[in-house]
C-alpha cells in the first residue's frame, strides 16, 4: 500500500490488519508519483492499482489466476463499473466502455479511455519498459500508460466485472477542471502521428469540456 508520509491515520488502519501480508510504501509528491513509487517497489509478477475507495469483485483474483496459469498474458483487462456509496452509477458510460473493451482497438483507445485502472493487470516488466506511470503527466498518466502498452502487446480481455470504482464529485476523477483536459489532449496527441486520430482526440476532449461547462459536474 502506498501512503503519504504524513498520513498517520491510514498507517494506523493498515497496522490493525491481522493475518495478511502487507507492505507500506511511503510516498512524497502526491498522486502523480504514488503509482510509480508503488510499482517500482512491488515484488509481484503482475501489477494493478486499486484506489483506497475502490474494490475488487468477489472471485476476481481467482479468475485472474486461472488466466495467468493457462495463458500467461503480458496484460489482462477486465470490466469495471462506477459506484457511489455502493450504488451503481454512470451505467450508460459503463456500457460504452465495456463495448469498446470487448472489441479492443488501439486506435480507438487513443481517442476514448475505456480502460478502468483497477481492472488492468500487467506484468511488471511491461510497466518497466514503459517507465511505469510517467510522472511528468499530472493528469491521465494511467491513460497514457495504457496507450503505450497497446503499442507493444495485445491484452487478454476478460468480459466480466472485476472491479468497482468509487466516483463522486469529491474524487479527483469526478471533479471538473478544464486545464487538466487540455493537458490530457496535449499528452495523448503526442502518442500518435495519425492526423485523423489527432482530430478525433481533439473532438472528444472538446465535447467533454463543453458538456461539463454546461452541467458544471461530471457525475450523471
N, C-alpha and C positions, 0 to 999 in steps of 0.2 A: 504494500500500500504506500502511495506517495502522499505525503502531507507537508504543509509548510512548517518551517522550523518553529514558529511561534504558535502553532495550533496545538496547544496543550490538551484541550478538551478531546479532540479526536484521538490523540495518543492514549489518553486515559481509557477511552472506549475500546480501542484496539487491544490494549493490555488486559482488559477484562474478559476477552475471549479465552476459552479453555479448550484444550484438546485439539487445536488446529495449528498447522504450521503457518507462521506469519513473518513477514519481513517489512520493516519500516524504512522507507527511503525518504530522507529529509530533502525538501526541495526549496530552492530560492529562485525567484524570477517569475512566479505566478504560473498560470495555466499553460502558457506557451512553452514553458520548459519542463513542466511536470511529466508529460508523456515521454519525452526524450530521456530525461533522467531516470524514470522508472524502467524504460525499455533497456537501457544500457546495463542496468544492474540486475535485471531479471535473469534467472538461471534456467527458465523453461525453454523447450524447443519451439513452442508456439506461443505467440504473444497476442493478447487482446486487452482492451482498455474499457473499464467499467466505471462510470461516474459514481460518486458517493450516493446519489439518489436514483441510480438506475439499478436494474436487477435482471438476472438471467431467468429463463423459464425453467420449469421443472423438467428434469431429464435432458436438458440441453447438453450438458457435458458428456452424458452417456452417448448421445447421438454423435457428438463430435469425435469421441474416442473411437467409435466404430469406423467413421470415415477416415480418420488418421491411420488406423491399423490396416484397413483394406485398400485405401487409395494413396496414402502418403502425399497429399497435395501440398503445394507451396502456400496456397491461400484458400481459405474457406470463408464464404459469406452466407449468412442465414438471414431470414426475415426478422423484422422487428416491428414494434408498434409504439405509438406515443401514449403516455398515460399522464393524468393529472389527478393526484390524490386517489390513485388506484382505479380511476375511471378512464376507459379508453377514449381518446380524443383524436382529432385530425384523421378520421377514417378515410376520407377521400384521398388525402395526401399519401397515406399509407398504402392504399390500393395502387396508386400510380407508381410509387417507389417499388413495390413488390412486383408489379408488371415489368418494369424496366430491369429489375434484378433477374427475373425469370428468363428474360431474353437478353442477357448481358451483352453489351456492346461498348467498347472502349471509347468510341467517338461520342456516343450519347452520354457516357459518364463525364466527358469533358464539358457538357452543357448542363446536365442535371445531376446533382449529387444524390443518387438513390441508395447509397450505402450508409447504413446506420452503424456508427462506430462500435458499439458494444457487440454487434453481431458479426464483426470482422475478426477472423483469426488467421494469422500468417506466421510463417517460420521466422525466427529471429534473424536468420541470415538474409531474408528478403528486406527486413527493416534496415539491417546494417548496410546493405548495398545501396539503399536509398536515403542514407543519412538520417534514419529514423524519421521523426516528425521534425522537419526543418523549422527551427525556432525563429527564423527570420520572418515567418508568416505569423502575424499577431492574431489573425482570424482565419479559419479554414485550413489550418495546417494538416488536419487529418484528411480533408478532402483532396488536397494537393498530393498527399501521400498515396491515396488510393489511385489517383490518376497515374502516378509514377509506377505503382505496382502493375497496373493494367498493361503497361508497355513491355514488361518483362515476363509476365506469366498470366495464364488464364485461370481464374478462380473456380473452385468447386462450389456450385450453387446448391444450397440446402433450402428447399422451398417449404420451410417450416419456421414458425416464430420461435426464436431462441433468446430474445431479449426484449425488455420493456424500458423505454426511455422516458424519464420524467421531463415534462415540458410545460413550463408556465412562464408568465411574464417576469418572474424574478430570476430565471435562469439566464445564463449567458446567451444560449441559442434562442431563447424565447423573447428576448428583448430586441428592440429595434434601434439601430444606429446606422445611418446612411453611409458614413465613412467606411465602415467595415465591408460593406457590399461593393463599394468602389474599389477598395483594396483587394477584395476577393477576385473581382474581374481582372484586375491587373495581374494577379498571381496565376490564375488558371489560364489566361490568354498566353502566358509565356510558355505553356506546356504544349503548344501546338503551332504549326506553321500553316495549317489549313485555314484559308481565308473564310470559307463557308462556316466552319466550326467556330471561328472567332466571332463571326457575325451573329450566330445563334447564341453564343455566350453573352454577347452584349444585349441582345433582345431579352434573354432570360433575366439578367441582372436588372435591366430597366423595368421589366414587369414587376419584379419583387419590390423595387424601390417605389414605384407608383402605387402598387397595391397597398403597401404598408404606410405610405404617406397619407393615403386616404383613410385607411382604417385605424391608423395610429397604434396598431398592435399586430403581432404575428399569429397569436392564438386564434383559431377558428374552428 
